[in-house]
């Protein structure tokens, strides 16, 4: 058969592909359906990944592990074929929109929505990390916004089956980057984060992986803030209207679709005030809601940046030192510009 995405390719395994694909990492993602009309999401390995000699064995093992996992913010695996000419993975279809599409069309999320996003992603990653697995592709393109909160797949084909495998601390960096994107519309300044999230998301962006909070710590931190519960939908009406329209289009099984074009390069992230893992543990033990932190700069590693946005700029080298902000200085941290 033709590689999915090529002109004339309409099926993979038992699934009919609907519309044009989107891309996450090096993989193509399709809405699809069975002959009985069951909707699924099919992720197809890209040619480079499929040609990796060890990929199929890693993929097969990852699928078996993923089948045992479930969670409120995780999309489960329903089918896969590691031995197909083009390996593929099918997950339960979830009505929603990619975070990038929502932010590009409607702008940054509100503080309550950002808290739902951070909490949901933290809970999803906590399940994966407790099982000894990682996601590896948390990004504005892989995070789906639904009526009930954010969703990520139990298994991200390219990253979770790559070699070397990403770590839980990589997932936390990607969580922080994704929430920052949602807060700022793509700008790298952590000053765009609301005060209630600035420390903990800033901590996720710390340059040293051991300093980043764990997923469980992030969830506990947000819970200890005792912020008012969100009433009604966590997304604005304009977003839910788009969501309903997109779901109706898929449900109609139309061959037309709304595929996305090439992804823009990721921004350089300036890590602003953040709370390290050690400080977060102290804060939780004492019941503190917010722990102040100093401004720290860093540039993400090329490997992490690649996993996060699929195509990033070259490594800018070690960060330059700058004076720490003084207490009470209202100015937000600014990103380091390229010469």
C-alpha angles and dihedrals in degrees: 000000000000118000108267110262093037116113111275097021107124107155141042119188108324093335132099110217117231121210130325122328129251120214132237115178108319094332135092119230123205137180105232142170140209122239086260091057100256110150120224138162114242122202115197123201114243119241094257093051093045090052093056105111094221098039099092094053092047091046093050092051092045092052092052091051093045093054090067095054130087138160142159093262098035126093109220129228115249103173143356142171118206092175098054118113085253110028114230142182128208122203131180112282112248123193107235148093132260112259092236092056092050095049094043091052103034106021132238121344122253122254094259091049091047090054091051089049095050093044094048094048090046092052092047093050091045089061092049095045093047088056091052095252134111134210101217098186107066103148142131087272099050097041111089120202113216135173089263099046138282123329134200127180120259088234127033103200103210102038103032091050097041128111121265092030120228120248133234089256089057088055090052092051089051091048090054092047091049094050090047090053090051091049097046106028091243101319113132098223115113087205085084089069117096114250092251091062103030097091100042096041090043087054090055088058096053111132095230110070095214089059094060118098119247121245091255091051092051092051092047091048092055091046092052091056089072093210117177115276116256113251120210125353117354090217128063120255093253090060095046089050090054089046092053092048093050092048092049090051092054092044091055088061091227115173089222118090147169105248117177127237128233115318118250118242115271120256123248107254122225107203108223130185108339142167118234125220091258094051091045091056090050091048093050093047090054096041093242117162100204129020117197120231138186123252112264128180130212143151117228117247116262091246094053092043090053092051092048102049105007096232120044138167123268119281106279092209129240117342119259119241119248133175116273115247115260121242110277094020103143095198114110120227114269126217120254109253125220116244 
